[in-house]
Amino acid sequence: MDSRAKGREGEDLAVSYLEKKDYKILKRNFMSRTGEVDIICRTNDEIAFVEVKYWDYYDFEDLEYAINSTKRKRIVDTSRYFLVKYQQYRDFRLRYDVVFLSRRTGEIHHLINAF
């Protein structure tokens, strides 16, 4: 399986997980010139910008290696672009989550307010 197909599979699993938790998916793979956010979703009065990590060989403890300061900045910059483009969400609280899925174990960890 190539990396694009693997990424799509991980995002599909994350979307299913979030929808079961009553999140409304607003956008997937939202792009700006500075980066991409895997999933943008809403719960109550919050907008969550979600990074998905779907790994074969790493464990949850290795997550710190996946989201460095450069990646966080790209996600935050892209979230700002989203809020300019979709101003109906400007009064919502914002947060940045990570959904970590292990292909090896099938575990799902949802880190709310990860950064």
Backbone hydrogen bonds, N-H to C=O, Kabsch-Sander energy under -0.5 kcal/mol:
donor,donor_aa,acceptor,acceptor_aa,energy
6,K,2,D,-2.4
7,G,3,S,-2.5
8,R,4,R,-2.3
9,E,5,A,-2.3
10,G,6,K,-2.3
11,E,7,G,-2.5
12,D,8,R,-2.5
13,L,9,E,-2.2
14,A,10,G,-2.3
15,V,11,E,-2.7
16,S,12,D,-2.3
17,Y,13,L,-2.3
18,L,14,A,-2.8
19,E,15,V,-2.8
20,K,16,S,-1.9
21,K,17,Y,-1.0
21,K,18,L,-0.5
22,D,19,E,-1.7
23,Y,18,L,-2.2
24,K,42,R,-2.8
25,I,23,Y,-0.6
26,L,40,I,-2.9
27,K,40,I,-1.9
29,N,38,D,-2.9
30,F,37,V,-1.8
32,S,35,G,-2.8
37,V,30,F,-2.3
39,I,50,V,-1.9
40,I,27,K,-2.8
41,C,48,A,-2.4
42,R,24,K,-2.5
43,T,46,E,-2.2
46,E,43,T,-2.3
47,I,93,R,-3.0
48,A,41,C,-3.0
49,F,47,I,-0.5
49,F,95,R,-2.4
50,V,39,I,-3.5
50,V,48,A,-0.7
51,E,49,F,-0.5
51,E,97,D,-2.2
53,K,99,V,-2.7
55,W,53,K,-0.5
55,W,101,L,-2.0
62,D,59,D,-2.2
63,L,60,F,-1.8
64,E,61,E,-0.5
65,Y,62,D,-1.9
66,A,63,L,-2.0
67,I,63,L,-1.0
68,N,66,A,-0.6
72,R,68,N,-2.4
73,K,69,S,-2.2
74,R,70,T,-2.1
75,I,71,K,-2.1
76,V,72,R,-2.6
77,D,73,K,-2.9
78,T,74,R,-2.3
79,S,75,I,-2.3
80,R,76,V,-1.9
81,Y,77,D,-1.7
82,F,78,T,-2.3
83,L,79,S,-2.1
84,V,80,R,-1.7
85,K,81,Y,-2.4
86,Y,82,F,-2.7
87,Q,85,K,-0.5
89,Y,86,Y,-1.8
90,R,87,Q,-1.8
92,F,89,Y,-1.7
93,R,45,D,-2.6
95,R,47,I,-1.7
97,D,49,F,-1.9
97,D,95,R,-0.5
98,V,111,L,-1.8
99,V,51,E,-2.6
100,F,98,V,-0.6
100,F,109,H,-2.9
101,L,53,K,-3.4
101,L,99,V,-0.5
102,S,107,E,-2.2
103,R,55,W,-3.0
103,R,101,L,-0.7
104,R,55,W,-0.6
106,G,102,S,-2.6
109,H,100,F,-2.6
111,L,98,V,-3.2
111,L,109,H,-0.7
112,I,110,H,-0.9
114,A,96,Y,-1.9
114,A,111,L,-0.8
115,F,96,Y,-1.1
